[in-house]
Amino acid sequence: MTAEPASSAQKLPMLRKMIAKHMMNSLQSAAQLTYFADADVTALLSKRQQWKKQGIAIGIEDCVLAVLSRALGDHPEFNATLERDEVLLHSSQDIAIALATPSGLVTPIIRGLETLSLQQISEQRRDLVKRGLEGKLKVLEMKGGSFTISNLGLTRIKHFTPILNAPQVALLGLGKIDQRCVPSDQDISVRAFMGLSLTADHQWLDGAPCGDFLGDICTRLERFDIAL
């Protein structure tokens, strides 16, 4: 009879401990509820292919960020933070990007998203991701933020329940894109759909405005008319 291998205990690394504390504080301080939707991104993918043929690389996440900026402009109550009994509506869209690195989860911020073109969004996001993976982000580049996006689109996850980046009141999760056959009057077409997950703090945001906001994001993604 062979002995079972002994279990081993590991102490949480410092960054992991900080992440764990932040996540637990978020869950304990916010009434978190997640809403799900699918957006037809066929037109968006077609536009990206056109740009790719021109030698212009624009990521799906960049397109979502540009759409998010416009949606937040019409729904400013989502670009907010809640601390104790005070809500702060931010005039600047400072969007944190959840990024998995070898050391753990970090959230670098694109500041003033509403002032940036699609190409500028892409350039800034790629720079933050590159330096984040290299461990070269500055602390100030990860402090603050008025809204967060989390992208699991490269996995098999379609929808999920992301935890708020407290004290922010909302977070948008991006899921994988899949192909579906969609019947029309005389034919069947193959369309691409992206899963979206919106977590919001029910202390501040009720179901109706959350449905309107997520629906607005879907509509803007589906018609995708944003220029470079």
C-alpha positions in Angstrom: 0.0 0.0 0.0 1.5 3.3 -1.1 1.3 6.4 1.1 -0.7 9.3 -0.2 1.3 12.3 -1.1 1.3 14.9 1.7 -0.7 18.1 1.3 1.3 21.3 1.2 0.3 24.7 2.4 1.3 27.9 0.7 1.1 31.5 2.0 -0.7 33.9 -0.3 1.7 36.2 -2.1 1.4 39.8 -1.1 -0.4 40.9 -4.3 -2.8 37.9 -4.0 -3.6 38.9 -0.4 -4.4 42.5 -1.6 -6.6 41.2 -4.3 -8.4 38.8 -1.9 -9.0 41.6 0.6 -10.3 43.9 -2.1 -12.7 41.3 -3.5 -14.1 40.4 0.0 -14.5 44.1 0.8 -16.4 44.6 -2.4 -18.8 41.7 -1.8 -19.4 42.8 1.8 -20.1 46.5 0.9 -22.2 46.3 -2.2 -25.5 44.7 -3.2 -24.2 43.1 -6.3 -26.5 41.8 -9.1 -25.5 40.7 -12.6 -27.5 41.1 -15.8 -26.8 39.1 -19.0 -27.3 39.8 -22.7 -26.0 38.8 -26.1 -25.1 41.4 -28.8 -24.9 40.6 -32.5 -21.4 41.8 -33.4 -21.4 40.7 -37.0 -21.1 44.2 -38.3 -18.3 45.0 -35.8 -16.3 42.0 -36.9 -16.7 43.0 -40.5 -15.5 46.5 -39.8 -12.4 45.1 -38.1 -11.7 42.9 -41.1 -11.8 45.9 -43.3 -9.4 47.8 -41.1 -7.1 44.7 -40.9 -6.8 44.7 -44.7 -5.7 48.3 -44.5 -3.0 47.3 -42.0 -4.9 48.8 -39.0 -5.1 46.6 -35.9 -8.1 47.4 -33.7 -9.1 44.9 -31.0 -12.6 43.9 -30.1 -12.0 45.2 -26.6 -11.1 48.6 -28.2 -14.4 48.7 -30.0 -16.3 47.8 -26.9 -14.5 50.6 -25.0 -15.5 53.1 -27.6 -19.1 51.9 -27.5 -19.0 52.0 -23.7 -17.9 55.6 -23.7 -20.8 56.7 -25.7 -23.3 54.6 -23.6 -21.8 56.1 -20.4 -22.4 59.6 -21.9 -26.1 58.8 -22.0 -26.2 56.9 -18.7 -23.8 59.0 -16.4 -25.2 57.3 -13.3 -23.1 54.2 -14.2 -19.8 56.2 -14.3 -19.9 56.6 -10.5 -18.5 55.5 -7.2 -20.4 54.9 -4.0 -18.8 55.3 -0.6 -20.9 55.1 2.6 -24.1 57.1 1.7 -22.5 59.4 -0.9 -22.5 58.8 -4.7 -19.9 60.6 -6.8 -20.8 61.0 -10.5 -17.5 61.3 -12.3 -17.1 63.9 -15.1 -14.2 61.9 -16.6 -14.6 58.3 -17.9 -11.6 56.6 -16.2 -12.0 53.0 -17.2 -10.1 50.3 -15.5 -9.2 47.2 -17.5 -9.0 43.9 -15.5 -5.8 42.3 -16.6 -4.5 38.8 -15.6 -0.7 38.9 -15.1 1.7 36.3 -13.9 1.7 38.1 -10.5 -2.1 38.4 -10.2 -5.0 40.6 -11.3 -4.3 44.3 -11.9 -6.5 47.0 -13.2 -4.7 49.7 -15.2 -6.8 52.7 -16.2 -7.5 54.5 -19.4 -8.2 58.0 -18.3 -10.6 60.4 -20.1 -12.0 57.7 -22.4 -14.6 60.2 -23.7 -11.8 62.4 -25.2 -10.1 59.6 -27.2 -10.6 58.3 -30.7 -10.9 54.6 -31.4 -7.2 54.5 -32.5 -6.1 56.3 -29.4 -8.1 53.9 -27.2 -6.4 51.0 -28.9 -2.9 52.5 -28.5 -3.4 53.2 -24.8 -5.0 49.9 -24.0 -2.2 47.9 -25.8 0.5 50.0 -24.0 -1.1 49.3 -20.6 -1.6 45.6 -21.3 2.1 45.3 -22.5 3.5 47.0 -19.4 1.1 45.2 -17.1 2.3 41.8 -18.3 5.9 43.0 -17.9 5.2 44.2 -14.4 6.1 47.8 -15.3 2.9 49.6 -14.4 3.1 52.5 -12.0 0.9 52.5 -8.9 -0.8 55.7 -10.0 -1.8 54.0 -13.3 -3.9 51.6 -11.3 -5.5 54.0 -8.7 -9.0 55.4 -9.0 -11.2 54.6 -11.9 -14.9 55.1 -12.4 -15.9 51.9 -14.3 -14.3 48.6 -15.1 -14.3 46.1 -17.9 -13.3 42.4 -17.6 -12.6 40.4 -20.8 -12.9 36.6 -20.8 -13.6 36.5 -24.5 -10.6 34.4 -25.3 -11.9 31.6 -23.1 -15.0 29.4 -23.4 -16.9 31.6 -20.9 -20.0 33.2 -22.4 -21.4 34.9 -19.3 -20.1 35.3 -15.8 -20.7 37.3 -12.6 -17.8 39.7 -12.2 -17.2 41.2 -8.8 -17.4 45.0 -8.6 -14.2 47.0 -8.5 -15.3 48.8 -5.3 -16.2 51.6 -4.8 -17.3 51.6 -8.4 -21.0 50.9 -9.0 -20.8 48.9 -12.3 -18.6 46.6 -14.2 -19.0 45.1 -17.7 -17.8 41.6 -18.5 -17.1 40.5 -22.0 -17.6 36.8 -23.0 -16.7 34.7 -26.0 -18.1 35.3 -29.4 -19.9 32.4 -31.0 -21.7 31.7 -34.3 -25.4 31.2 -34.6 -27.8 30.4 -37.4 -30.4 33.1 -37.5 -33.6 32.6 -39.6 -35.0 35.5 -41.6 -38.1 35.7 -43.9 -36.5 33.9 -46.8 -33.1 32.6 -45.7 -30.9 31.6 -42.8 -27.8 33.6 -42.0 -24.8 32.9 -39.7 -24.3 35.7 -37.2 -21.7 36.4 -34.5 -22.9 37.0 -30.9 -20.9 38.2 -27.9 -22.0 37.5 -24.4 -22.1 40.5 -22.0 -22.4 40.5 -18.2 -23.2 43.7 -16.3 -22.7 43.7 -12.6 -24.2 46.7 -10.7 -24.6 47.8 -7.2 -28.3 47.6 -6.4 -27.8 50.2 -3.6 -27.6 52.8 -6.4 -28.8 51.2 -9.6 -32.1 49.4 -10.0 -33.0 46.8 -12.6 -34.7 49.0 -15.1 -31.8 51.4 -15.6 -29.4 48.5 -15.7 -31.5 46.9 -18.5 -31.6 50.1 -20.4 -27.8 50.6 -20.1 -26.9 47.1 -21.1 -29.5 47.3 -23.9 -28.0 50.5 -25.2 -24.5 48.9 -25.2 -25.9 46.0 -27.3 -27.7 48.3 -29.7 -24.5 50.4 -30.3 -22.4 47.2 -30.8 -24.9 45.9 -33.3 -25.0 48.9 -35.4 -21.3 49.8 -34.8 -20.8 53.0 -36.7 -17.7 54.3 -34.9 -14.9 55.7 -37.1 -11.2 55.4 -36.4 
